[in-house]
Amino acid sequence: MRRASLKILGLFGLFWLLFSCSQKAEEYVIEPMEPRKPMVDFGFNFDDFNVHFDTIRSQDTFERILKKQNLNGRKPAEIIAKVKDSFPTSVRFMKPYICLRSKDKYHKLQYLIYQPNKIDYYLVDLTDSIVGYKKSRPLTFKVRTIAGKLDGSLSTTLRGMKVDPSLSNKLLKVYAWSIDFFKLKKGDRFAVSFTERYINDTIYDGVDSLRCAFFEYKGDKIYAFPFQQERKGRTDYYDENGKALKNFFLKAPLKYIHITSRFSKSRFHPVQLRWKAHNGTDYAAPTGTPIMTTASGVVEQAGYTAGNGNFVKVKHDRTYATQYLHMSRILVRRGQRVKQGDVIGKVGSTGLATGPHVCYRFWKNGVQVDPLRIQLPNAQPMEGRNLPRFKEQMRPLKRELDSVAQVVFKGR
């Protein structure tokens, strides 16, 4: 009886074990994997080749790169001679290249692709005759419109919204003459519409252009809309009424402004220790900080004097000229044409200076004046004949900004 009971228990245990294992097997069913998508780039399906990715080494030349490959009996000099007019025989350090080789055991080189940048590439085709090409990967542009509130600096806020930092620089340039970004407060609202570049429709390549924007500043919305007054002319930014945002002169020769001494008819000179006129505005900054010309023009003087140290003077037109003193380095030469915002030197403390700064001097009709107190002209004011066309282009952009902002800020 005891043996029979043990047999029954053993059979029951075996049945339970088999049943539980079958249950577990059902729980861990392996789903079939999706087929891998082929890698396609530069117009090739990489699955059709033995692919070798590499970068240019310090001692590499086009000839040395070719010598490493199975050229199927061809000579590197022969290939170079055939493609010299369409392929740069001087390759740049650390730039990528790709060898597409046959998939058989010989790995014969069929195509060589050299990329000097993300978009352009050079192709050598060795499949039949030797041919070289310069090509570009296809670019697509996608519009993105965002709205938000400042949380720290503009660049920090945009970074938190997963926006490329270059957008911050574009906005700073557009609004440099109408907004003091140091006076913006946490919680100030803004909206921006911009285009982003994609290579092959999938590889993100940064911000391409600014379509429009607004910032809340001192209780007002300051809009920015791009517009060309003449066909193929330059693009300037205007508010919703057609007023140019860009002044003829930048407010200061430095990006980050810290005024230590203003234009004055009587100031105690810290080096000469006497009272005298100070015909400039001093902006303190660390040595080496870039100094920008505040308007386009021609370098009239570039040199050194005991009082001014290293200095540059730029003549802008018959009316205006500016001068930049105490540089550690001069980066332009006399007679050179410069554009607004170009770096013409570096902050220093040469000449009669107690510390690193730039003394910014401003002439109007040959007389030194205080640029912070005079009314400066706008660049290319909107012509009346262009205003209707501007309004027509501006209205849909403004509606887009306002509608996105309304959705984002609703209930906030």
Secondary structure, DSSP 8 states (H G I E B T S, - for coil): -HHHHHHHHHHHHHHHHHHHHHHHHHHT-----------EETTEEGGGSEEEEEE--TT--HHHHHHTSB-TT--HHHHHHHHTTTS-SS--TT-EEEEEE-SSTT-BEEEEEE-SSSSEEEEEE-SSS-EEEEEE--EEEEEEEEEEE--SSHHHHHHHTT--THHHHHHHHHTTTT--GGG--TT-EEEEEEEEEEETTTEEEEEEEEEEEEEEETTEEEEEEEEESSTT--EEEE-TTS-BS-BSS-S-SSSS--EEE--EEEEE-TTT-SEEEE-SEEEE--TT-EEE-SS-EEEEEEEEETTTEEEEEEE-SSSEEEEEEEEEEE---TT-EE-TT-EEEEEB--SS-SSSEEEEEEEETTEEE-TTTS---BSS---GGGHHHHHHHHHHHHHHHHHHHHHHHTT-
